């Protein structure tokens, strides 16, 4: 596999080298490890969002706190999906 880094794709070189610095490996190994990390990260974020939603429904966590946690964990570079919680509060009015 080859990754184009010429022309308008030159920014990829910086990203790959930054990953290699973090991982402490060569560029190829760091790309593979970054891909593995990405998959695990997204699965764990979805698991956390489900957990937070459960805590909100049990009343042990405020909805705005759960939403804030998801926002903090979200990807603000719009490269990936961000965890979110659809919160609906039903209250009985007597």
Phi and psi in radians as a Rosetta constraint file:
Dihedral C 1 N 2 CA 2 C 2 CIRCULARHARMONIC -2.112 0.35
Dihedral N 2 CA 2 C 2 N 3 CIRCULARHARMONIC 2.533 0.35
Dihedral C 2 N 3 CA 3 C 3 CIRCULARHARMONIC -2.003 0.35
Dihedral N 3 CA 3 C 3 N 4 CIRCULARHARMONIC 2.087 0.35
Dihedral C 3 N 4 CA 4 C 4 CIRCULARHARMONIC -1.231 0.35
Dihedral N 4 CA 4 C 4 N 5 CIRCULARHARMONIC 2.300 0.35
Dihedral C 4 N 5 CA 5 C 5 CIRCULARHARMONIC -2.280 0.35
Dihedral N 5 CA 5 C 5 N 6 CIRCULARHARMONIC 0.317 0.35
Dihedral C 5 N 6 CA 6 C 6 CIRCULARHARMONIC -1.709 0.35
Dihedral N 6 CA 6 C 6 N 7 CIRCULARHARMONIC 2.848 0.35
Dihedral C 6 N 7 CA 7 C 7 CIRCULARHARMONIC 0.999 0.35
Dihedral N 7 CA 7 C 7 N 8 CIRCULARHARMONIC -2.236 0.35
Dihedral C 7 N 8 CA 8 C 8 CIRCULARHARMONIC -1.306 0.35
Dihedral N 8 CA 8 C 8 N 9 CIRCULARHARMONIC 0.016 0.35
Dihedral C 8 N 9 CA 9 C 9 CIRCULARHARMONIC -1.794 0.35
Dihedral N 9 CA 9 C 9 N 10 CIRCULARHARMONIC 0.156 0.35
Dihedral C 9 N 10 CA 10 C 10 CIRCULARHARMONIC -1.074 0.35
Dihedral N 10 CA 10 C 10 N 11 CIRCULARHARMONIC -0.500 0.35
Dihedral C 10 N 11 CA 11 C 11 CIRCULARHARMONIC -1.036 0.35
Dihedral N 11 CA 11 C 11 N 12 CIRCULARHARMONIC -0.423 0.35
Dihedral C 11 N 12 CA 12 C 12 CIRCULARHARMONIC -1.086 0.35
Dihedral N 12 CA 12 C 12 N 13 CIRCULARHARMONIC -0.578 0.35
Dihedral C 12 N 13 CA 13 C 13 CIRCULARHARMONIC -1.033 0.35
Dihedral N 13 CA 13 C 13 N 14 CIRCULARHARMONIC -0.807 0.35
Dihedral C 13 N 14 CA 14 C 14 CIRCULARHARMONIC -1.073 0.35
Dihedral N 14 CA 14 C 14 N 15 CIRCULARHARMONIC -0.738 0.35
Dihedral C 14 N 15 CA 15 C 15 CIRCULARHARMONIC -1.118 0.35
Dihedral N 15 CA 15 C 15 N 16 CIRCULARHARMONIC -0.781 0.35
Dihedral C 15 N 16 CA 16 C 16 CIRCULARHARMONIC -1.155 0.35
Dihedral N 16 CA 16 C 16 N 17 CIRCULARHARMONIC -0.741 0.35
Dihedral C 16 N 17 CA 17 C 17 CIRCULARHARMONIC -1.164 0.35
Dihedral N 17 CA 17 C 17 N 18 CIRCULARHARMONIC -0.640 0.35
Dihedral C 17 N 18 CA 18 C 18 CIRCULARHARMONIC -1.132 0.35
Dihedral N 18 CA 18 C 18 N 19 CIRCULARHARMONIC -0.710 0.35
Dihedral C 18 N 19 CA 19 C 19 CIRCULARHARMONIC -1.112 0.35
Dihedral N 19 CA 19 C 19 N 20 CIRCULARHARMONIC -0.711 0.35
Dihedral C 19 N 20 CA 20 C 20 CIRCULARHARMONIC -1.099 0.35
Dihedral N 20 CA 20 C 20 N 21 CIRCULARHARMONIC -0.653 0.35
Dihedral C 20 N 21 CA 21 C 21 CIRCULARHARMONIC -1.132 0.35
Dihedral N 21 CA 21 C 21 N 22 CIRCULARHARMONIC -0.738 0.35
Dihedral C 21 N 22 CA 22 C 22 CIRCULARHARMONIC -1.178 0.35
Dihedral N 22 CA 22 C 22 N 23 CIRCULARHARMONIC -0.790 0.35
Dihedral C 22 N 23 CA 23 C 23 CIRCULARHARMONIC -1.343 0.35
Dihedral N 23 CA 23 C 23 N 24 CIRCULARHARMONIC -0.482 0.35
Dihedral C 23 N 24 CA 24 C 24 CIRCULARHARMONIC 1.313 0.35
Dihedral N 24 CA 24 C 24 N 25 CIRCULARHARMONIC 0.522 0.35
Dihedral C 24 N 25 CA 25 C 25 CIRCULARHARMONIC -2.267 0.35
Dihedral N 25 CA 25 C 25 N 26 CIRCULARHARMONIC -3.117 0.35
Dihedral C 25 N 26 CA 26 C 26 CIRCULARHARMONIC -1.285 0.35
Dihedral N 26 CA 26 C 26 N 27 CIRCULARHARMONIC 2.984 0.35
Dihedral C 26 N 27 CA 27 C 27 CIRCULARHARMONIC -1.097 0.35
Dihedral N 27 CA 27 C 27 N 28 CIRCULARHARMONIC -0.723 0.35
Dihedral C 27 N 28 CA 28 C 28 CIRCULARHARMONIC -1.115 0.35
Dihedral N 28 CA 28 C 28 N 29 CIRCULARHARMONIC -0.841 0.35
Dihedral C 28 N 29 CA 29 C 29 CIRCULARHARMONIC -1.120 0.35
Dihedral N 29 CA 29 C 29 N 30 CIRCULARHARMONIC -0.647 0.35
Dihedral C 29 N 30 CA 30 C 30 CIRCULARHARMONIC -1.189 0.35
Dihedral N 30 CA 30 C 30 N 31 CIRCULARHARMONIC -0.596 0.35
Dihedral C 30 N 31 CA 31 C 31 CIRCULARHARMONIC -1.149 0.35
Dihedral N 31 CA 31 C 31 N 32 CIRCULARHARMONIC -0.765 0.35
Dihedral C 31 N 32 CA 32 C 32 CIRCULARHARMONIC -1.112 0.35
Dihedral N 32 CA 32 C 32 N 33 CIRCULARHARMONIC -0.784 0.35
Dihedral C 32 N 33 CA 33 C 33 CIRCULARHARMONIC -1.148 0.35
Dihedral N 33 CA 33 C 33 N 34 CIRCULARHARMONIC -0.650 0.35
Dihedral C 33 N 34 CA 34 C 34 CIRCULARHARMONIC -1.102 0.35
Dihedral N 34 CA 34 C 34 N 35 CIRCULARHARMONIC -0.692 0.35
Dihedral C 34 N 35 CA 35 C 35 CIRCULARHARMONIC -1.127 0.35
Dihedral N 35 CA 35 C 35 N 36 CIRCULARHARMONIC -0.759 0.35
Dihedral C 35 N 36 CA 36 C 36 CIRCULARHARMONIC -1.094 0.35
Dihedral N 36 CA 36 C 36 N 37 CIRCULARHARMONIC -0.730 0.35
Dihedral C 36 N 37 CA 37 C 37 CIRCULARHARMONIC -1.119 0.35
Dihedral N 37 CA 37 C 37 N 38 CIRCULARHARMONIC -0.705 0.35
Dihedral C 37 N 38 CA 38 C 38 CIRCULARHARMONIC -1.023 0.35
Dihedral N 38 CA 38 C 38 N 39 CIRCULARHARMONIC -0.813 0.35
Dihedral C 38 N 39 CA 39 C 39 CIRCULARHARMONIC -1.093 0.35
Dihedral N 39 CA 39 C 39 N 40 CIRCULARHARMONIC -0.844 0.35
Dihedral C 39 N 40 CA 40 C 40 CIRCULARHARMONIC -1.100 0.35
Dihedral N 40 CA 40 C 40 N 41 CIRCULARHARMONIC -0.715 0.35
Dihedral C 40 N 41 CA 41 C 41 CIRCULARHARMONIC -1.063 0.35
Dihedral N 41 CA 41 C 41 N 42 CIRCULARHARMONIC -0.791 0.35
Dihedral C 41 N 42 CA 42 C 42 CIRCULARHARMONIC -1.162 0.35
Dihedral N 42 CA 42 C 42 N 43 CIRCULARHARMONIC -0.674 0.35
Dihedral C 42 N 43 CA 43 C 43 CIRCULARHARMONIC -1.136 0.35
Dihedral N 43 CA 43 C 43 N 44 CIRCULARHARMONIC -0.734 0.35
Dihedral C 43 N 44 CA 44 C 44 CIRCULARHARMONIC -1.203 0.35
Dihedral N 44 CA 44 C 44 N 45 CIRCULARHARMONIC -0.641 0.35
Dihedral C 44 N 45 CA 45 C 45 CIRCULARHARMONIC -1.147 0.35
Dihedral N 45 CA 45 C 45 N 46 CIRCULARHARMONIC -0.698 0.35
Dihedral C 45 N 46 CA 46 C 46 CIRCULARHARMONIC -1.136 0.35
Dihedral N 46 CA 46 C 46 N 47 CIRCULARHARMONIC -0.708 0.35
Dihedral C 46 N 47 CA 47 C 47 CIRCULARHARMONIC -1.094 0.35
Dihedral N 47 CA 47 C 47 N 48 CIRCULARHARMONIC -0.751 0.35
Dihedral C 47 N 48 CA 48 C 48 CIRCULARHARMONIC -1.121 0.35
Dihedral N 48 CA 48 C 48 N 49 CIRCULARHARMONIC -0.744 0.35
Dihedral C 48 N 49 CA 49 C 49 CIRCULARHARMONIC -1.060 0.35
Dihedral N 49 CA 49 C 49 N 50 CIRCULARHARMONIC -0.711 0.35
Dihedral C 49 N 50 CA 50 C 50 CIRCULARHARMONIC -1.129 0.35
Dihedral N 50 CA 50 C 50 N 51 CIRCULARHARMONIC -0.720 0.35
Dihedral C 50 N 51 CA 51 C 51 CIRCULARHARMONIC -1.082 0.35
Dihedral N 51 CA 51 C 51 N 52 CIRCULARHARMONIC -0.822 0.35
Dihedral C 51 N 52 CA 52 C 52 CIRCULARHARMONIC -1.075 0.35
Dihedral N 52 CA 52 C 52 N 53 CIRCULARHARMONIC -0.709 0.35
Dihedral C 52 N 53 CA 53 C 53 CIRCULARHARMONIC -1.073 0.35
Dihedral N 53 CA 53 C 53 N 54 CIRCULARHARMONIC -0.692 0.35
Dihedral C 53 N 54 CA 54 C 54 CIRCULARHARMONIC -1.111 0.35
Dihedral N 54 CA 54 C 54 N 55 CIRCULARHARMONIC -0.718 0.35
Dihedral C 54 N 55 CA 55 C 55 CIRCULARHARMONIC -1.136 0.35
Dihedral N 55 CA 55 C 55 N 56 CIRCULARHARMONIC -0.654 0.35
Dihedral C 55 N 56 CA 56 C 56 CIRCULARHARMONIC -1.140 0.35
Dihedral N 56 CA 56 C 56 N 57 CIRCULARHARMONIC -0.791 0.35
Dihedral C 56 N 57 CA 57 C 57 CIRCULARHARMONIC -1.164 0.35
Dihedral N 57 CA 57 C 57 N 58 CIRCULARHARMONIC -0.472 0.35
Dihedral C 57 N 58 CA 58 C 58 CIRCULARHARMONIC -1.449 0.35
Dihedral N 58 CA 58 C 58 N 59 CIRCULARHARMONIC -0.168 0.35
Dihedral C 58 N 59 CA 59 C 59 CIRCULARHARMONIC 1.456 0.35
Dihedral N 59 CA 59 C 59 N 60 CIRCULARHARMONIC 0.208 0.35
Dihedral C 59 N 60 CA 60 C 60 CIRCULARHARMONIC -1.630 0.35
Dihedral N 60 CA 60 C 60 N 61 CIRCULARHARMONIC -0.088 0.35
Dihedral C 60 N 61 CA 61 C 61 CIRCULARHARMONIC -2.491 0.35
Dihedral N 61 CA 61 C 61 N 62 CIRCULARHARMONIC 2.347 0.35
Dihedral C 61 N 62 CA 62 C 62 CIRCULARHARMONIC -1.247 0.35
Dihedral N 62 CA 62 C 62 N 63 CIRCULARHARMONIC 2.470 0.35
Dihedral C 62 N 63 CA 63 C 63 CIRCULARHARMONIC -0.984 0.35
Dihedral N 63 CA 63 C 63 N 64 CIRCULARHARMONIC -0.694 0.35
Dihedral C 63 N 64 CA 64 C 64 CIRCULARHARMONIC -1.196 0.35
Dihedral N 64 CA 64 C 64 N 65 CIRCULARHARMONIC -0.523 0.35
Dihedral C 64 N 65 CA 65 C 65 CIRCULARHARMONIC -1.220 0.35
Dihedral N 65 CA 65 C 65 N 66 CIRCULARHARMONIC -0.764 0.35
Dihedral C 65 N 66 CA 66 C 66 CIRCULARHARMONIC -1.067 0.35
Dihedral N 66 CA 66 C 66 N 67 CIRCULARHARMONIC -0.760 0.35
Dihedral C 66 N 67 CA 67 C 67 CIRCULARHARMONIC -1.111 0.35
Dihedral N 67 CA 67 C 67 N 68 CIRCULARHARMONIC -0.684 0.35
Dihedral C 67 N 68 CA 68 C 68 CIRCULARHARMONIC -1.136 0.35
Dihedral N 68 CA 68 C 68 N 69 CIRCULARHARMONIC -0.720 0.35
Dihedral C 68 N 69 CA 69 C 69 CIRCULARHARMONIC -1.053 0.35
Dihedral N 69 CA 69 C 69 N 70 CIRCULARHARMONIC -0.788 0.35
Dihedral C 69 N 70 CA 70 C 70 CIRCULARHARMONIC -1.094 0.35
Dihedral N 70 CA 70 C 70 N 71 CIRCULARHARMONIC -0.675 0.35
Dihedral C 70 N 71 CA 71 C 71 CIRCULARHARMONIC -1.125 0.35
Dihedral N 71 CA 71 C 71 N 72 CIRCULARHARMONIC -0.734 0.35
Dihedral C 71 N 72 CA 72 C 72 CIRCULARHARMONIC -1.083 0.35
Dihedral N 72 CA 72 C 72 N 73 CIRCULARHARMONIC -0.694 0.35
Dihedral C 72 N 73 CA 73 C 73 CIRCULARHARMONIC -1.414 0.35
Dihedral N 73 CA 73 C 73 N 74 CIRCULARHARMONIC -0.175 0.35
Dihedral C 73 N 74 CA 74 C 74 CIRCULARHARMONIC -1.200 0.35
Dihedral N 74 CA 74 C 74 N 75 CIRCULARHARMONIC 2.797 0.35
Dihedral C 74 N 75 CA 75 C 75 CIRCULARHARMONIC -1.595 0.35
Dihedral N 75 CA 75 C 75 N 76 CIRCULARHARMONIC 1.866 0.35
Dihedral C 75 N 76 CA 76 C 76 CIRCULARHARMONIC -1.511 0.35
Dihedral N 76 CA 76 C 76 N 77 CIRCULARHARMONIC 0.103 0.35
Dihedral C 76 N 77 CA 77 C 77 CIRCULARHARMONIC -1.752 0.35
Dihedral N 77 CA 77 C 77 N 78 CIRCULARHARMONIC 0.098 0.35
Dihedral C 77 N 78 CA 78 C 78 CIRCULARHARMONIC 0.991 0.35
Dihedral N 78 CA 78 C 78 N 79 CIRCULARHARMONIC 0.595 0.35
Dihedral C 78 N 79 CA 79 C 79 CIRCULARHARMONIC -1.635 0.35
Dihedral N 79 CA 79 C 79 N 80 CIRCULARHARMONIC -0.500 0.35
Dihedral C 79 N 80 CA 80 C 80 CIRCULARHARMONIC -2.327 0.35
Dihedral N 80 CA 80 C 80 N 81 CIRCULARHARMONIC 3.083 0.35
Dihedral C 80 N 81 CA 81 C 81 CIRCULARHARMONIC -1.430 0.35
Dihedral N 81 CA 81 C 81 N 82 CIRCULARHARMONIC 2.740 0.35
Dihedral C 81 N 82 CA 82 C 82 CIRCULARHARMONIC -1.977 0.35
Dihedral N 82 CA 82 C 82 N 83 CIRCULARHARMONIC 2.525 0.35
Dihedral C 82 N 83 CA 83 C 83 CIRCULARHARMONIC -1.167 0.35
Dihedral N 83 CA 83 C 83 N 84 CIRCULARHARMONIC 2.552 0.35
Dihedral C 83 N 84 CA 84 C 84 CIRCULARHARMONIC -2.584 0.35
Dihedral N 84 CA 84 C 84 N 85 CIRCULARHARMONIC 2.802 0.35
Dihedral C 84 N 85 CA 85 C 85 CIRCULARHARMONIC -2.216 0.35
Dihedral N 85 CA 85 C 85 N 86 CIRCULARHARMONIC 2.255 0.35
Dihedral C 85 N 86 CA 86 C 86 CIRCULARHARMONIC -1.618 0.35
Dihedral N 86 CA 86 C 86 N 87 CIRCULARHARMONIC 1.847 0.35
Dihedral C 86 N 87 CA 87 C 87 CIRCULARHARMONIC -1.835 0.35
Dihedral N 87 CA 87 C 87 N 88 CIRCULARHARMONIC 2.149 0.35
Dihedral C 87 N 88 CA 88 C 88 CIRCULARHARMONIC -2.180 0.35
Dihedral N 88 CA 88 C 88 N 89 CIRCULARHARMONIC 2.221 0.35
Dihedral C 88 N 89 CA 89 C 89 CIRCULARHARMONIC -1.906 0.35
Dihedral N 89 CA 89 C 89 N 90 CIRCULARHARMONIC 2.088 0.35
Dihedral C 89 N 90 CA 90 C 90 CIRCULARHARMONIC -1.831 0.35
Dihedral N 90 CA 90 C 90 N 91 CIRCULARHARMONIC 2.169 0.35
Dihedral C 90 N 91 CA 91 C 91 CIRCULARHARMONIC -2.233 0.35
Dihedral N 91 CA 91 C 91 N 92 CIRCULARHARMONIC 2.416 0.35
Dihedral C 91 N 92 CA 92 C 92 CIRCULARHARMONIC -1.483 0.35
Dihedral N 92 CA 92 C 92 N 93 CIRCULARHARMONIC 2.269 0.35
Dihedral C 92 N 93 CA 93 C 93 CIRCULARHARMONIC -1.827 0.35
Dihedral N 93 CA 93 C 93 N 94 CIRCULARHARMONIC 2.148 0.35
